[in-house]
């Protein structure tokens, strides 16, 4: 029923005034510009935000000790790769890296990124914890002191952030992820996004549906649609400026243990259809996680998505960690004399994904040191 018009001179509704709209955020213009820059055609994100524990597992695979000096040396090697900024628009860091300095003892690692016109980002969540009363489901922690940390990260040079929520498909009946897990993770992602924007950081919203399991691609699509739709409902309710955000979803795929594996073309078609049904066109970019795919497979599927002749109002690009670094890591082996060879592997992979973002990749990087090796880790955390 139509409401009667407000009388001239009547006081404003205090409930409305207590919740300013997104465009009233003093960082709004900067947030939108940052998100647009990260979504630049032909570019994507290098995810170098592995925690000390996770990078330790990577180092163990090449017999390198996990200490601060080796972590610094590895990240510095990545960030000083010549030409990296031609294909990488943003780089997600771990807190240690954001505040660390280079080998010379004075240059900040974040300045090495800025020198290549790469936007520095920061992982801000504190990992998952059990969501009690569910079948092994989780919710992500880190909200309590997030505002203070975001202000500190902005001061250090970060301009975007990432928060990963994890959802599981444990059955084929639709019982998981449970409504509780979807609701709790969507709400937490929205609260994180609002806090980030209040402190000048573009939030990357990452609701990852893990590919662990034997489910079909049809089940994966249905679940992913439900999860992403819930996230945008909560983002709207939390007054988040969508033009100043990015989405980092999983690609829609059959489970790792499924007997029938979906082809790259099927993955591309189902993923884009899922996004068309759930993601508002106000969102400037969708930056996919690789989800345990090999370097080459992650590139090929991204390329297939961008080749589709259909409505795609957002940039479809990459935010890869393992799928950008695996060949690079194998070439490096923790040795300074191998840095040039490792940088060549990284730039080949970065260029391949930049071409895939344009739908113009033709397999040029298939011969990398570990391009075909799976990066899958069951119940992956980092």
Buried (B, 14 or more C-beta within 10 A) or exposed (E): EEEEEEEEEEEEEEEEEEEEEBEEBEBBEBBBBBBBBBBBEBBBBBBBBBBEEBBBEBBEEEEBEBEEEBBBBBBBBBBBBEEBBBBBBBBBBBBBBBBBBBEEEEBBBBBBBBEBBBBBBBBBBBBBEEBEEBEEBBBBEBBEEBBEBBBBBBEBBBBBBBBBBBBBBBEEEEEBBBEEBBBBBBBBBBBBBBBBBBBBBBBBBBBBBBBBBBBBBEBBBBBBBBBBBBBBBBBEEBBBBBBBBBBBBBBBBBBBEBEEEBEBBBBBBBBBBBBBEBBBEBBBBBBBBBBBBBBBBBBBBBBBBBBBEEEBEBBBBBBBBBBBBBBBBBBBEBEEEBBEBBBBBBBBBBBBBBBBBBBEBEEEBBEBBBBEBBBBEEEBEB
